Amino acid sequence: MAFDLTCVALLVEGLTGYPQPLFRAIRHPVVWAGTLISALESRLNRTTLPGPARKRNGVLTVIVLLACAMLPALMLEAFLRQFALGVVLAGILGSVLIAQHSLYTYVAAVATALEKGGLAAGRRAVSHIVGRDPEQLDVAGVTRGAIESLAENFSDGIVAPTFWMLVGGLAGGAGYKALNTADSMIGHRNPRYEDFGWAAARLDDLVNLPASRLSGLLIVLAAGLLPGCSPKEAWRAMLRDAPHHRSPNAGWPEAAMAGALGISIAGPRSYGGVPAQAAYMGNGRRDIDARDIRAALRLYVAADALLVVFVTLIALAGLVIARG
């Protein structure tokens, strides 16, 4: 397992994020994956094709995407590990697959917008991280959206790529990120993607399963480190509410965070003017605001720190054993 590479990746990304000059120069691997997915979708998901053919083409798209992401990463890591500092270079490359820094930045921006600009500013800020109709949200709705995004992306954007990088090195992390991007683009249950996005959606659910449970557990443990948070309620809410979430995975970190903070998130919302029913995660306060986003961010930082410490300790232990 690639604890050494993953440790470097977590530490580098947590400290620096993805530098904006680099993004402007070469964009980001997620953008590269998105470009490939769009190209394949435009050619293989024609509306004139019958459903079974579109489903087969969707499977082919996932295979091509994973091959394009994982094979170069596998060869690059094998090449770099030949050199003394190769694992450090590989870890720096792997850091672009994790989103600790950017997740904090985007969610904190919602809290700042609510605090300084009121509801209108909060709606604009939260529209960058959620897909629901921002104009339909009150302060509590904006807050719920921010906290739900924080909890879900802790799993999808941090714990899951970390887990698969541990298991498969750069190739594991790259493959996960490509698949997760595909799910966000084509894994929707609507007439256009119901068949073509079937493989991406089902496989993404599968690969996120271990990380979602681990994310919830990390939040429960982190709640025990912070005043005002309840690990007992986090554990209780996670076991009670997560199975009722529309997603087989997102409910675990969302319910754990809601229980830890003594609030209620998720519930009914609107997408494109169409109401969508959803179960509540947590049974605490529903009248929430920017102060609760700040509390959620503190909980997120503590949970992320536990992840980093765990990976770092195992990496150091492996280094000691290798030298002993």
C-alpha positions as CSV (number, residue, x, y, z in Angstrom):
1,M,0.0,0.0,0.0
2,A,1.3,3.5,-1.0
3,F,1.3,5.1,2.5
4,D,4.5,7.1,1.7
5,L,3.2,8.6,-1.5
6,T,-0.2,9.3,0.0
7,C,1.3,11.0,3.1
8,V,3.2,13.4,0.9
9,A,0.1,14.1,-1.2
10,L,-2.0,14.9,1.8
11,L,0.6,17.2,3.4
12,V,1.4,19.1,0.2
13,E,-2.2,19.6,-0.8
14,G,-3.3,20.6,2.7
15,L,-0.6,23.3,2.8
16,T,-0.7,24.7,-0.7
17,G,-3.9,23.5,-2.5
18,Y,-3.7,23.6,-6.3
19,P,-1.8,26.8,-7.2
20,Q,-3.9,29.2,-9.4
21,P,-1.0,30.0,-11.7
22,L,-0.7,26.3,-12.5
23,F,-4.4,26.0,-13.0
24,R,-4.3,28.9,-15.5
25,A,-1.4,27.4,-17.3
26,I,-2.4,23.7,-17.6
27,R,-5.9,23.6,-16.0
28,H,-6.5,20.5,-13.7
29,P,-6.7,16.7,-14.2
30,V,-10.4,16.9,-13.5
31,V,-10.8,19.3,-16.4
32,W,-8.8,17.0,-18.7
33,A,-11.0,14.1,-17.7
34,G,-14.1,16.2,-18.3
35,T,-12.9,17.1,-21.8
36,L,-12.4,13.4,-22.6
37,I,-15.8,12.5,-21.2
38,S,-17.6,15.2,-23.2
39,A,-15.9,14.1,-26.4
40,L,-16.8,10.5,-25.9
41,E,-20.4,11.3,-24.8
42,S,-21.0,13.5,-27.9
43,R,-20.0,10.6,-30.1
44,L,-21.4,7.6,-28.2
45,N,-24.6,8.9,-26.6
46,R,-26.6,9.8,-29.7
47,T,-30.3,10.0,-29.1
48,T,-30.9,7.9,-32.2
49,L,-29.3,4.9,-30.6
50,P,-31.5,2.4,-28.6
51,G,-31.1,2.1,-24.9
52,P,-29.0,-1.1,-24.8
53,A,-26.5,0.3,-27.3
54,R,-26.2,3.5,-25.2
55,K,-25.6,1.5,-22.1
56,R,-22.9,-0.5,-23.8
57,N,-21.3,2.7,-25.0
58,G,-21.4,4.0,-21.5
59,V,-19.5,1.0,-20.3
60,L,-16.9,1.5,-23.1
61,T,-16.6,5.2,-22.1
62,V,-15.8,4.2,-18.5
63,I,-13.2,1.6,-19.7
64,V,-11.5,4.1,-22.0
65,L,-11.5,6.8,-19.3
66,L,-10.0,4.6,-16.6
67,A,-7.3,3.3,-19.0
68,C,-6.4,6.9,-20.0
69,A,-6.2,7.9,-16.4
70,M,-4.6,4.9,-14.8
71,L,-2.0,3.6,-17.2
72,P,0.0,6.8,-17.5
73,A,-0.1,7.3,-13.7
74,L,1.0,3.7,-13.2
75,M,4.0,4.1,-15.5
76,L,4.9,7.5,-14.1
77,E,5.0,6.2,-10.5
78,A,7.0,3.2,-11.5
79,F,9.5,5.5,-13.2
80,L,9.8,8.0,-10.3
81,R,10.2,5.3,-7.7
82,Q,13.6,4.4,-9.2
83,F,15.0,7.6,-7.8
84,A,15.8,8.6,-4.2
85,L,13.3,11.5,-4.1
86,G,10.9,9.9,-6.6
87,V,8.2,9.2,-4.0
88,V,8.2,12.9,-3.0
89,L,7.7,13.9,-6.6
90,A,5.0,11.3,-7.1
91,G,3.3,12.5,-3.9
92,I,3.4,16.1,-5.2
93,L,1.7,14.9,-8.4
94,G,-0.8,12.9,-6.3
95,S,-1.7,16.0,-4.3
96,V,-3.7,17.4,-7.3
97,L,-6.2,14.5,-6.8
98,I,-7.1,15.6,-3.2
99,A,-9.2,18.7,-2.3
100,Q,-8.6,19.5,1.4
101,H,-7.6,23.1,0.7
102,S,-10.2,24.0,-1.9
103,L,-13.1,22.4,-0.1
104,Y,-12.4,24.5,3.0
105,T,-12.0,27.6,0.9
106,Y,-15.3,27.2,-1.0
107,V,-17.4,26.4,2.1
108,A,-15.8,29.1,4.2
109,A,-16.7,31.6,1.4
110,V,-20.4,30.8,1.9
111,A,-20.1,31.6,5.6
112,T,-18.2,34.8,4.9
113,A,-20.8,35.8,2.3
114,L,-23.7,35.3,4.7
115,E,-21.9,37.2,7.5
116,K,-20.8,40.2,5.4
117,G,-23.3,40.3,2.5
118,G,-26.5,38.7,3.8
119,L,-28.8,36.2,2.1
120,A,-28.2,37.4,-1.5
121,A,-24.4,37.1,-1.2
122,G,-24.8,33.7,0.5
123,R,-27.0,32.4,-2.4
124,R,-24.3,33.5,-4.9
125,A,-21.6,31.8,-2.9
126,V,-23.4,28.5,-2.3
127,S,-24.4,28.3,-6.0
128,H,-20.7,27.4,-6.7
129,I,-20.9,24.2,-4.7
130,V,-24.5,22.9,-4.9
131,G,-26.8,22.3,-7.8
132,R,-30.1,23.3,-6.2
133,D,-31.9,26.5,-7.0
134,P,-30.2,29.2,-5.0
135,E,-33.0,31.7,-5.3
136,Q,-35.3,29.3,-3.5
137,L,-33.1,29.2,-0.4
138,D,-33.4,31.1,2.8
139,V,-30.5,31.5,5.2
140,A,-31.1,28.1,6.7
141,G,-31.3,26.6,3.2
142,V,-28.0,28.2,2.2
143,T,-26.4,26.9,5.4
144,R,-27.7,23.4,4.8
145,G,-26.4,23.4,1.3
146,A,-22.9,24.4,2.4
147,I,-22.7,21.9,5.3
148,E,-24.0,19.1,3.1
149,S,-21.5,19.9,0.4
150,L,-18.7,20.0,3.1
151,A,-19.7,16.6,4.5
152,E,-20.2,14.8,1.1
153,N,-17.1,16.2,-0.4
154,F,-15.0,15.3,2.6
155,S,-15.8,11.8,1.5
156,D,-15.7,12.2,-2.3
157,G,-13.0,14.7,-2.6
158,I,-10.6,13.7,0.3
159,V,-11.2,10.4,1.9
160,A,-12.0,8.4,-1.2
161,P,-9.0,9.6,-3.4
162,T,-6.8,9.0,-0.3
163,F,-8.2,5.5,0.2
164,W,-7.7,4.5,-3.4
165,M,-4.3,6.2,-3.6
166,L,-3.3,4.1,-0.5
167,V,-4.5,0.9,-2.3
168,G,-3.3,1.6,-5.8
169,G,-0.8,4.5,-5.7
170,L,-1.0,7.3,-8.3
171,A,-3.0,5.0,-10.6
172,G,-5.6,4.3,-7.9
173,G,-6.1,7.9,-7.1
174,A,-6.2,9.0,-10.8
175,G,-8.7,6.2,-11.6
176,Y,-11.0,7.2,-8.8
177,K,-10.9,10.9,-9.7
178,A,-11.7,10.2,-13.3
179,L,-14.6,7.9,-12.4
180,N,-16.0,10.4,-9.9
181,T,-15.8,13.1,-12.6
182,A,-17.7,10.9,-15.0
183,D,-20.4,10.3,-12.4
184,S,-20.8,14.0,-11.8
185,M,-21.1,14.6,-15.6
186,I,-23.1,11.6,-16.9
187,G,-24.3,9.7,-13.9
188,H,-27.7,11.4,-13.8
189,R,-31.1,9.7,-13.8
190,N,-32.7,11.5,-16.7
191,P,-33.6,10.6,-20.2
192,R,-30.2,11.7,-21.6
193,Y,-28.0,9.7,-19.2
194,E,-30.2,7.0,-17.7
195,D,-28.6,4.4,-20.0
196,F,-25.3,6.0,-21.0
197,G,-24.3,7.0,-17.5
198,W,-25.4,3.7,-15.9
199,A,-21.9,2.2,-15.6
200,A,-20.3,5.4,-14.3
201,A,-23.0,5.9,-11.6
202,R,-23.1,2.3,-10.4
203,L,-19.3,2.0,-10.3
204,D,-18.9,5.3,-8.5
205,D,-21.4,4.1,-5.9
206,L,-19.3,1.0,-5.4
207,V,-15.9,2.6,-5.1
208,N,-17.2,5.3,-2.7
209,L,-18.7,2.8,-0.4
210,P,-15.7,2.2,1.9
211,A,-14.7,5.9,2.0
212,S,-18.2,7.1,2.9
213,R,-18.3,4.8,6.0
214,L,-14.7,5.8,6.9
215,S,-15.6,9.5,6.5
216,G,-18.5,9.1,8.9
217,L,-16.3,7.4,11.4
218,L,-13.7,10.1,11.2
219,I,-16.3,12.7,11.8
220,V,-17.6,10.8,14.9
221,L,-14.1,10.6,16.2
222,A,-13.4,14.2,15.5
223,A,-16.6,15.2,17.4
224,G,-15.0,13.7,20.5
225,L,-12.2,16.2,20.2
226,L,-14.2,19.4,20.0
227,P,-16.2,21.1,22.6
228,G,-19.9,21.5,21.7
229,C,-19.9,18.4,19.5
230,S,-21.4,15.0,20.4
231,P,-19.7,11.8,19.1
232,K,-22.6,9.9,20.6
233,E,-25.2,11.8,18.6
234,A,-23.0,11.7,15.5
235,W,-22.9,7.9,15.7
236,R,-26.6,7.6,16.4
237,A,-27.6,9.9,13.6
238,M,-25.3,8.1,11.1
239,L,-26.7,4.7,11.8
240,R,-30.3,5.9,11.9
241,D,-30.5,8.4,9.0
242,A,-27.8,7.4,6.5
243,P,-29.8,4.4,5.1
244,H,-32.6,6.8,4.2
245,H,-30.5,9.2,2.1
246,R,-31.1,9.2,-1.7
247,S,-27.5,8.3,-2.1
248,P,-26.1,5.0,-0.8
249,N,-23.0,6.9,0.4
250,A,-23.5,10.6,0.9
251,G,-25.8,10.1,4.0
252,W,-23.0,8.6,6.1
253,P,-20.8,11.8,6.5
254,E,-23.8,14.1,6.2
255,A,-25.7,12.4,9.0
256,A,-22.6,12.1,11.2
257,M,-21.9,15.8,10.8
258,A,-25.5,16.8,11.5
259,G,-25.6,14.6,14.6
260,A,-22.3,15.9,15.9
261,L,-23.4,19.5,15.5
262,G,-27.0,19.0,16.8
263,I,-28.6,20.2,13.6
264,S,-30.7,18.9,10.8
265,I,-29.6,19.1,7.1
266,A,-30.7,17.7,3.8
267,G,-34.5,17.4,3.4
268,P,-36.7,18.7,0.5
269,R,-35.1,21.0,-2.1
270,S,-35.6,22.2,-5.7
271,Y,-33.5,21.5,-8.8
272,G,-34.3,23.5,-11.9
273,G,-37.6,24.5,-10.5
274,V,-38.5,20.8,-9.8
275,P,-39.1,19.9,-6.2
276,A,-37.2,16.9,-4.9
277,Q,-38.0,15.0,-1.7
278,A,-35.2,13.9,0.5
279,A,-34.9,12.6,4.1
280,Y,-33.5,14.8,6.8
281,M,-30.1,13.9,8.2
282,G,-30.0,14.6,11.9
283,N,-32.9,15.5,14.1
284,G,-31.6,18.7,15.7
285,R,-32.1,22.4,14.9
286,R,-33.3,23.4,11.5
287,D,-32.9,27.1,12.1
288,I,-29.2,27.3,11.2
289,D,-26.9,30.0,9.9
290,A,-23.3,31.0,9.2
291,R,-22.2,30.1,12.8
292,D,-23.1,26.5,12.1
293,I,-21.0,26.5,8.9
294,R,-18.1,27.7,11.0
295,A,-18.7,24.9,13.5
296,A,-18.9,22.4,10.6
297,L,-15.6,23.7,9.2
298,R,-13.9,23.2,12.6
299,L,-15.3,19.6,12.7
300,Y,-14.1,19.0,9.1
301,V,-10.6,20.3,10.0
302,A,-10.4,17.9,13.0
303,A,-11.7,14.9,10.9
304,D,-9.2,15.7,8.1
305,A,-6.4,16.1,10.6
306,L,-7.2,12.6,12.0
307,L,-6.9,11.2,8.5
308,V,-3.6,12.9,7.9
309,V,-2.2,11.8,11.2
310,F,-3.2,8.2,10.6
311,V,-1.6,8.0,7.2
312,T,1.5,9.8,8.3
313,L,2.0,7.5,11.3
314,I,1.7,4.4,9.1
315,A,4.1,5.9,6.5
316,L,6.7,6.7,9.2
317,A,6.3,3.2,10.7
318,G,6.9,1.8,7.2
319,L,10.0,3.9,6.8
320,V,11.4,2.8,10.2
321,I,10.7,-0.8,9.3
322,A,12.3,-0.5,5.9
323,R,15.5,1.0,7.4
324,G,15.6,-1.3,10.4
